[in-house]
Amino acid sequence: MTTQGEALPEDAESLRALVLRLLAERDELADDLERAHRIIRQLQRARFGRRSEKLDADQLQLILEERQIEAVRDTVTAEKSGKAPRSKEPGKRKSLPAHLPRIEVVLEPETTCCPCCHGVMHVIGEEKSERLDVIPAQFRILVTRRPKYACRACVEAIVQAPAAERLIRAGLPTEALVAHVLVSKYAWHLPLYRQAQIMLAQGIEIDRSVLAFWVGYAGVELMPLWRRMREILLGSARLFVDETWAPVLDPGRGRTKKGYFWSIARDDRAWGGIGPPGIVYTYAPGRGGEHAAALLEGYSGIVQCDGYAAYKQLADPGRKGGAVVLAFCWSHWRRQFYEIAEDGPAPIAEEMLRRIASLYAIEAQIRGRSAEERRSIRQRESKPLVEALRRWLEVQLARLAPKSDTAGVIRYGFNHWEGLIRFLEDGRIEIDTNVVERSMRPIGLSRRNALFAGHDTGAANWACIASLVETCKLNRVDPQAYLTGVLTRLVNLWPASRIDELMPWAWAPVRDAA
């Protein structure tokens, strides 16, 4: 950009060229500003927009990636033309993992003779750099030979090592290959037909139905882990609960029906809890209250959820196992005010968003502190804000038309008030249910890529494997290594009494000790 101190040319032609350059710079800045505004609007829609307008987080990532690629392309073009200095990779470079193999390449000078006296030179130091490399995924064939030994003197004496156990008896895949198929499908959302195409590109012709057979077989083997993990989570003092739909093929009608994935999640890291994070999905053919009751049968702790009526029946004192304590989600309430504010001038909704933002600012400051510290700070700082918010909303509600959208949203909050303010009294409770909402995103990705589950049993299989994969991600465990190791141990008759050692959060110690 031209600075104020730059001397202006005196001849008309040079002055005209300067003006044209300034106009071009102005247009470029305007384009950058419009691009930034567009990304901000997309972010806002992704976070608060109506369901019909919402951008999926991964769609938004694609948009941001394209913008970044476009910016780099322009920069590199300028570099190659000599109009700009060579740029560096963005962001601060992080150290590469220590466990990765190091392949050293030594670059020697053409000659080590002294250019002055031609004597032999010696090493006085070196410069060392590391770059990240990759060996593309490659299928291989594992050939197992079992020699037979016989005694020359004893005709009937023959010795041979027993055959190794296999997940699929007399089947083609190793446990590592089955784990690869599972992770590709449920962690990275790659449907089986695409995996079959990738194999075919390397000359391996395996039908999708064969891959499906492997997945189903593995699902049966892994089901005891799913049951145990669900049992462990139901023993927690607090759980997040949510549900999302999934299309399931309905063979009798020749079309898909709506099934539902119900999830229970535990993540106590926000208040320093010792229970490792986990997520368990359960498939059910419907969304009725009976499925919510079955999901949390016997549970009587704290349930963080949205305002869906099916969860409210869990707070019934007459419920078998006792009533649960419901804590509702401020994020759901806030989203309703955002939708009103988005449609045009809405001073009440806009003020409400500002007040809720103040509560979230306090939450950001206390994340990671102990439950008692969180409760103490909330009582001192958040509680007065919430009480003032309630009084202010009561005044606004009295002024509004009873059937207005804003009045309806305010009444929604008042109807759920006890659950909304429960986080003030218990430092273990979060202000929203974003933990479990994030865990439902992978189900949505698989839903879009795979289109539908083949049947109810297939959906249950999906829920089982997805639970293990997503819990691995929560605990920063490589799902490929985990499923390979776990399947290998299970087919070799790992004792049921030690099944807790195969939980995803316990995998690192098991792996290191193996």
C-alpha positions in Angstrom: 0.0 0.0 0.0 1.3 3.5 -0.8 2.4 5.4 2.3 1.6 9.0 3.0 5.2 10.0 2.8 5.7 8.6 -0.7 6.5 11.4 -3.2 3.8 11.9 -5.8 5.0 11.9 -9.4 4.7 15.2 -11.3 4.0 14.0 -14.8 0.5 12.9 -15.7 1.3 9.4 -17.0 3.1 8.4 -13.8 0.3 9.9 -11.7 -2.2 8.0 -13.7 -0.2 4.7 -13.2 -0.1 5.4 -9.4 -3.8 6.0 -9.2 -4.5 2.7 -11.1 -2.2 0.8 -8.7 -4.0 2.3 -5.7 -7.4 1.4 -7.2 -6.1 -2.2 -7.7 -4.9 -2.4 -4.1 -8.2 -1.0 -2.9 -10.1 -3.6 -4.9 -7.9 -6.4 -3.5 -8.5 -5.2 0.1 -12.2 -5.1 -0.6 -12.1 -8.6 -1.9 -10.2 -9.8 1.2 -12.7 -8.0 3.5 -15.7 -9.5 1.7 -14.1 -13.0 1.9 -13.6 -12.5 5.6 -17.2 -11.3 6.1 -18.4 -14.3 4.1 -16.5 -16.7 6.3 -17.8 -15.0 9.5 -21.4 -15.4 8.2 -20.8 -19.1 7.4 -19.3 -19.6 10.9 -22.4 -17.9 12.4 -24.7 -20.1 10.4 -22.8 -23.2 11.3 -23.0 -22.4 15.0 -26.4 -20.8 15.4 -28.3 -21.1 12.1 -31.6 -22.8 11.5 -31.4 -26.5 10.9 -32.2 -26.0 7.2 -29.5 -23.4 6.8 -26.8 -24.9 9.0 -23.5 -25.7 7.6 -21.9 -28.9 8.8 -18.6 -28.3 10.6 -16.8 -30.4 8.0 -18.4 -28.5 5.1 -17.2 -25.3 6.8 -13.7 -26.8 7.0 -13.8 -27.5 3.3 -14.7 -23.9 2.6 -11.9 -22.6 4.8 -9.5 -25.0 3.1 -10.4 -23.7 -0.3 -9.9 -20.1 0.9 -6.5 -21.0 2.2 -5.5 -22.8 -0.9 -6.6 -19.8 -3.0 -4.5 -17.4 -0.8 -1.4 -19.6 -1.1 -1.8 -19.9 -4.8 -1.8 -16.1 -5.2 1.3 -15.9 -2.9 3.2 -18.6 -4.7 2.4 -17.0 -8.1 3.8 -13.7 -6.8 6.9 -15.5 -5.4 7.7 -17.2 -8.8 7.3 -13.9 -10.6 9.8 -12.3 -8.2 7.3 -9.8 -6.8 7.3 -11.2 -3.3 9.8 -12.9 -1.0 9.6 -16.6 -0.4 7.0 -17.4 2.3 7.1 -20.0 5.2 4.6 -22.5 6.3 1.9 -20.9 8.5 1.8 -21.3 12.2 4.4 -22.4 14.7 6.0 -25.7 13.8 5.5 -28.4 16.4 8.1 -31.0 17.2 7.6 -34.3 15.4 6.6 -37.4 17.5 9.6 -39.2 19.0 8.1 -42.7 18.2 8.3 -42.2 14.5 11.3 -44.0 12.8 14.1 -41.7 11.7 15.7 -42.3 8.3 18.9 -40.4 8.1 20.2 -39.0 4.8 23.7 -37.6 4.8 24.6 -35.1 2.2 28.4 -35.0 1.7 30.2 -32.3 -0.3 31.6 -33.4 -3.7 35.1 -33.4 -2.2 36.4 -33.1 1.4 39.8 -31.9 0.2 40.8 -28.4 1.4 40.3 -26.0 -1.5 43.5 -24.2 -0.4 46.1 -26.8 0.3 44.2 -29.9 -0.9 44.7 -31.6 2.5 42.2 -33.9 4.2 39.5 -31.9 6.1 37.7 -33.1 9.3 34.2 -32.7 10.6 33.7 -29.7 12.9 29.9 -29.8 13.1 26.8 -30.2 11.1 23.4 -28.8 10.4 20.4 -31.0 10.9 16.8 -30.7 9.8 13.8 -32.9 10.0 11.0 -33.3 7.4 7.9 -35.4 7.6 7.7 -38.2 5.0 5.2 -40.9 4.2 5.2 -44.4 2.8 1.8 -44.8 1.0 -0.4 -47.5 2.4 0.4 -50.8 0.8 -1.3 -54.1 1.1 0.9 -57.2 1.6 0.4 -60.9 1.8 1.4 -62.6 5.0 2.6 -66.1 4.2 2.6 -68.5 7.2 4.5 -71.7 6.9 4.2 -74.6 9.4 6.9 -77.2 8.8 6.2 -80.8 9.8 8.9 -82.7 11.5 9.1 -86.5 11.6 11.4 -89.0 13.3 13.4 -91.4 10.9 13.1 -94.1 13.5 9.5 -93.7 14.6 7.1 -93.6 11.7 4.1 -92.2 13.6 6.0 -89.4 15.4 5.2 -86.1 13.6 5.5 -82.6 15.2 4.0 -79.4 13.8 3.3 -76.0 15.4 -0.4 -75.4 15.9 -2.1 -72.9 13.5 -2.5 -69.4 14.8 -6.0 -68.4 15.8 -7.9 -66.2 13.3 -10.8 -63.9 13.6 -12.4 -65.4 10.6 -11.5 -69.1 10.5 -9.9 -70.1 7.2 -10.6 -66.5 6.1 -8.4 -64.2 4.0 -7.8 -61.2 6.2 -5.5 -60.7 9.1 -6.8 -58.9 12.2 -4.9 -55.8 11.2 -6.7 -55.8 7.8 -10.1 -56.2 9.5 -9.2 -53.3 11.9 -8.2 -51.2 8.8 -11.6 -51.8 7.2 -13.4 -50.9 10.5 -11.4 -47.7 11.1 -11.8 -46.6 7.5 -15.6 -47.1 7.7 -16.4 -45.8 11.2 -13.5 -43.4 12.0 -12.9 -41.9 8.6 -16.4 -42.5 7.1 -15.2 -44.4 4.0 -18.1 -46.7 2.8 -17.2 -50.3 2.0 -17.8 -49.9 -1.7 -15.1 -47.1 -1.8 -12.7 -49.3 0.1 -13.3 -52.1 -2.4 -12.4 -49.6 -5.2 -9.2 -48.6 -3.4 -8.2 -52.3 -3.1 -9.0 -52.8 -6.8 -6.6 -50.0 -7.7 -3.8 -52.2 -6.3 -5.1 -55.3 -8.1 -6.9 -56.8 -5.1 -10.4 -57.8 -6.1 -12.6 -58.2 -3.0 -16.3 -57.8 -3.2 -18.1 -55.4 -0.9 -20.2 -58.2 0.5 -17.0 -59.9 1.7 -15.9 -56.7 3.5 -19.4 -56.5 5.0 -18.9 -60.1 6.3 -15.6 -59.1 8.0 -17.3 -56.1 9.6 -20.2 -58.1 10.9 -17.9 -60.8 12.3 -15.7 -58.2 14.1 -18.8 -56.6 15.5 -19.9 -59.8 17.2 -16.4 -60.2 18.7 -16.3 -56.6 19.9 -19.8 -56.6 21.4 -18.7 -57.7 24.9 -16.4 -54.6 25.1 -19.3 -52.4 24.1 -21.5 -53.9 26.9 -18.8 -53.5 29.5 -18.0 -49.9 28.5 -21.8 -49.1 28.7 -21.9 -50.6 32.2 -18.8 -48.6 33.3 -20.3 -45.3 32.0 -23.6 -46.0 33.7 -21.7 -46.2 37.0 -20.7 -42.5 36.6 -22.0 -39.7 38.8 -22.9 -37.6 35.7 -23.7 -38.4 32.1 -24.5 -36.4 28.9 -27.3 -37.8 26.8 -28.4 -37.1 23.3 -30.0 -38.7 20.2 -29.8 -38.4 16.5 -31.6 -40.1 13.6 -30.1 -42.5 11.1 -31.7 -44.0 8.0 -32.1 -47.8 8.2 -33.3 -49.9 5.3 -36.8 -51.3 5.8 -36.8 -54.4 3.5 -40.5 -55.1 3.9 -41.4 -51.7 2.4 -38.4 -51.3 0.0 -37.3 -48.0 1.5 -35.6 -46.6 4.5 -37.1 -45.9 7.9 -35.9 -43.6 10.7 -33.9 -45.2 13.4 -32.1 -43.4 16.2 -28.7 -43.5 17.8 -28.9 -42.7 21.5 -25.7 -41.8 23.2 -24.4 -41.5 26.7 -21.1 -39.7 27.2 -18.7 -39.0 30.0 -16.1 -36.3 30.0 -15.1 -35.1 33.5 -11.9 -33.3 32.3 -13.5 -29.9 32.7 -13.6 -30.3 36.5 -10.6 -32.5 36.9 -12.5 -35.8 37.3 -10.5 -39.0 37.3 -13.0 -41.0 35.1 -11.6 -41.3 31.5 -13.8 -39.8 28.8 -16.0 -42.2 26.8 -19.0 -42.4 24.5 -21.4 -45.3 24.0 -24.0 -45.3 21.2 -27.1 -47.4 21.3 -29.4 -48.0 18.4 -33.1 -48.0 18.8 -35.9 -48.1 16.1 -37.6 -45.0 17.6 -37.3 -41.9 19.6 -40.1 -42.5 22.2 -39.7 -42.2 25.9 -39.4 -46.0 26.3 -36.1 -45.9 24.5 -34.8 -43.1 26.8 -35.9 -45.2 29.8 -34.1 -48.3 28.4 -31.0 -46.3 27.7 -30.6 -45.2 31.4 -32.3 -48.2 33.1 -31.2 -48.3 36.7 -29.2 -45.0 36.5 -29.9 -42.4 39.1 -27.1 -39.8 38.8 -27.0 -36.4 37.0 -28.2 -36.3 33.4 -27.2 -33.4 31.2 -29.6 -33.2 28.2 -31.7 -30.9 26.1 -35.4 -30.2 26.8 -36.7 -33.2 24.9 -39.8 -34.6 26.8 -38.5 -38.2 26.8 -35.8 -37.3 29.2 -38.1 -35.5 31.7 -39.8 -38.8 32.6 -36.5 -39.9 34.0 -36.9 -37.4 36.8 -40.1 -39.2 38.0 -39.5 -40.1 41.7 -41.5 -43.3 41.2 -39.1 -44.5 38.5 -37.4 -47.8 39.0 -33.9 -47.2 40.4 -34.8 -43.7 41.5 -35.1 -40.3 39.8 -32.3 -38.8 37.9 -31.2 -35.1 38.4 -31.8 -33.2 35.1 -29.5 -30.4 34.0 -30.6 -28.6 30.9 -28.5 -26.9 28.1 -28.0 -23.2 27.8 -26.7 -23.6 24.3 -30.1 -24.9 23.1 -31.9 -21.9 24.7 -29.3 -19.4 23.3 -29.8 -20.8 19.8 -33.5 -20.0 19.9 -32.7 -16.3 20.7 -30.1 -16.2 17.9 -32.7 -17.4 15.4 -34.9 -14.5 16.4 -32.1 -12.0 16.3 -31.0 -13.2 12.8 -34.4 -12.4 11.3 -34.1 -8.6 12.0 -34.0 -6.0 14.7 -34.7 -7.9 18.0 -33.4 -5.9 21.0 -34.6 -8.4 23.6 -33.0 -11.3 21.8 -29.8 -9.4 21.2 -29.6 -8.3 24.8 -30.2 -11.9 25.9 -27.3 -13.1 23.7 -25.0 -10.6 25.4 -26.0 -11.7 28.9 -25.5 -15.4 28.1 -22.1 -14.6 26.6 -21.1 -13.2 30.0 -21.9 -16.5 31.6 -19.9 -18.4 29.0 -16.9 -16.0 29.6 -16.9 -17.1 33.2 -17.1 -20.8 32.2 -14.1 -20.4 30.0 -12.1 -19.0 32.9 -12.9 -21.9 35.3 -12.5 -24.8 32.9 -10.2 -27.3 34.3 -10.5 -26.2 37.9 -11.8 -28.4 40.7 -15.6 -28.9 41.1 -15.5 -27.0 44.4 -13.6 -24.0 42.8 -16.1 -23.9 39.9 -19.1 -23.9 42.2 -17.6 -21.2 44.4 -16.8 -18.9 41.4 -20.2 -19.5 39.9 -22.0 -18.6 43.2 -20.0 -15.4 43.4 -20.0 -14.3 39.7 -22.5 -16.3 37.7 -25.4 -16.5 40.1 -26.0 -12.7 40.4 -26.0 -12.5 36.6 -28.5 -15.3 36.3 -30.8 -13.8 39.0 -30.7 -10.4 37.2 -31.4 -12.2 33.9 -34.5 -13.8 35.4 -35.9 -10.5 36.7 -35.2 -8.7 33.4 -36.9 -11.5 31.4 -40.0 -11.3 33.6 -40.3 -7.6 32.9 -39.9 -8.2 29.1 -42.4 -11.0 29.0 -45.0 -8.8 30.6 -44.6 -6.3 27.7 -44.6 -8.9 24.9 -47.6 -10.2 23.0 -48.3 -13.7 24.5 -48.1 -15.4 21.1 -44.9 -13.7 19.9 -41.8 -15.9 19.1 -39.8 -14.1 21.7 -42.4 -14.7 24.4 -42.4 -18.4 23.5 -38.7 -18.7 23.8 -38.6 -16.9 27.2 -41.4 -19.2 28.4 -39.3 -22.2 27.2 -36.5 -21.1 29.5 -38.8 -20.5 32.5 -40.3 -24.0 32.0 -36.8 -25.5 32.2 -35.4 -23.0 34.7 -34.7 -25.4 37.5 -32.6 -27.6 35.2 -30.9 -24.6 33.5 -29.6 -23.1 36.8 -28.5 -26.4 38.2 -24.9 -25.8 37.1 -24.7 -23.0 39.6 -25.0 -25.4 42.5 -22.7 -28.2 41.3 -19.2 -27.7 39.9 -19.4 -31.0 38.1 -22.2 -29.9 35.8 -21.5 -28.1 32.5 -23.4 -25.1 31.3 -24.4 -27.0 28.1 -24.4 -30.4 26.4 -21.8 -29.6 23.7 -19.7 -32.6 24.8 -22.3 -35.1 23.6 -23.4 -33.0 20.7 -19.9 -33.1 19.3 -19.9 -36.9 19.7 -23.0 -37.1 17.5 -21.2 -35.5 14.5 -19.4 -38.7 13.4 -22.8 -40.5 13.2 -23.9 -37.7 10.8 -20.8 -38.0 8.7 -21.2 -41.8 8.3 -24.9 -41.3 7.7 -24.2 -39.0 4.7 -21.4 -41.1 3.3 -22.9 -44.5 3.8 -26.5 -43.3 3.0 -28.2 -45.9 5.4 -27.7 -49.0 7.5 -28.8 -52.2 5.9 -31.1 -53.3 8.8 -31.6 -52.9 12.5 -28.8 -55.4 13.3 -26.4 -53.6 11.1 -27.3 -50.3 12.8 -26.6 -52.0 16.2 -23.2 -53.2 14.8 -22.5 -49.6 13.7 -23.3 -48.3 17.2 -21.0 -50.9 18.8 -17.9 -50.2 16.7 -18.5 -46.4 16.5 -18.5 -46.4 20.3 -15.0 -48.0 20.5 -13.6 -45.8 17.7 -14.9 -42.5 19.1 -13.8 -43.4 22.6 -10.3 -44.0 21.2 -10.4 -40.5 19.7 -11.4 -39.0 23.0 -8.5 -40.7 24.8 -6.0 -39.9 22.0 -5.5 -43.6 21.2 -4.9 -44.7 17.6 -8.1 -46.7 16.7 -6.2 -48.8 14.1 -3.6 -50.0 16.6 -6.3 -50.5 19.3 -8.7 -52.6 17.2 -5.8 -54.6 15.7 -4.5 -55.4 19.2 -7.9 -56.0 20.8 -9.1 -58.4 18.0 -5.9 -60.3 18.2 -6.3 -60.7 21.9 -9.9 -61.7 21.7 -9.4 -64.4 19.1 -6.7 -65.8 21.3 -9.2 -66.2 24.2 -8.4 -63.2 26.3 -10.0 -63.9 29.7 -13.3 -62.3 30.4 -12.2 -61.4 33.9 -9.6 -59.0 32.4 -11.9 -57.3 29.9 -11.4 -53.9 31.6 -7.8 -54.0 30.4 -9.1 -53.8 26.8 -11.1 -50.6 27.3 -9.9 -47.8 24.9 -8.7 -45.6 27.8 -6.6 -48.5 29.2 -5.1 -49.5 25.9 -1.8 -47.6 26.1 -0.7 -49.4 29.3 -1.8 -52.8 27.9 0.0 -52.2 24.6 3.2 -51.1 26.4 3.2 -54.2 28.6 2.4 -56.6 25.8 
